[in-house]
C-alpha cells in the first residue's frame, strides 16, 4: 500500500519531511518500472492498478508542493527573487 494514504483517524497528523517525499519518489520509480514491464509483456490490464497508485502518489506530491513555500531548492530563495551573490571574500557583490 502506498505511504500516501493513511486511515482517516490519522489524516492531517502525518509529518511530511524529505524522507517521506523520497520514499514516494522511490515508490513512483518502481511503479513506473512495473508498468513498463507489464506493457512490454502485453499485459495492459494488470497495469491499471499500478497506474492508479502512481496517479494517487503524484497528486499527493503535487498537493504537498502546492502547500509548501515557493522556494527554489537549488538556491533556497523565493522564486522570482534573485539570489544574493557573494564574492570569494565573503562580501556581497554589487553589480
N, C-alpha and C positions, 0 to 999 in steps of 0.2 A: 504494500500500500504506500502511496505517496506520502511524503512528510508534510505536504501542503495541507492535508485535510486532517483535522483533529475532531474529537467529539464536541458537540455543541456546548457542553458544560465547560470546556476548556478554551473555547474560542475567545480571542482577544487577550489571552494570558500568555501566549507563546512569545518567547524572546526571539526577536529577529536579529540575527547577527551574521557576520561574514561566513561563519561555519555553516549555518543553516542554508544560506544562499548558495554556497559552494556545493553542499550536498544536493540541492535541487538541480544545479547546473550539471553535476556529475550524473545524476539520475536521468536528466534530459539527454545527455550524451549517450547513455546506454539505451534509452528508449529509441532514439534515432537509429542506432546501430541495429536494434532488433527489428524495427520497422523495415529498414533497408534489406535485411536478411530475408524476412518473410516475403517482401515484394519480389526479390530476386528469385525466390523459390516458387513464385506464382500463388502465394497463399495470402492474397489481399484481405480476405475475410478476417483472418487472425490479427491483422494489423489494426483493426478498428479499436480494440480495447486499449492498445498501446498509444494510438493517436489521441484517444480521449484523455488519457492520463497526461500525455505530453502537452496537450492543449490546456488542461487544467493547471499544470505547473507553470506554463508560460503566462497565463492570465494572472496567476498568483504573484509571479515575479514582477509582472507589469504593475500590479497593484502596489507592491512594495516600492517600486521605483517611483510611482506617482506620488506616494506619501512621503518620500524621502526629500531632504533638502536638495535643491537643484544645484549640485556642485559637479565640477569636472574632476573625475577621480585621478587624473594624471597630475593636476596641479593643486587640488583641494581648494579651489577658488570657485565662487559662484559663477555659473555660466553667464556669459555676457560681460563679465569684468575681466580686464587684462591682468594676468598675474604680475606681481611686483618683481621686477628684475633686480638682481643684486650683482654688483661687480665682484671679482675674485677677492677683493679686500674686505668684503662683507658690507660695504656701504651701498645704499640704493643708487642705481644707475639712473641718471637724469637724462632723458632723451630730448 
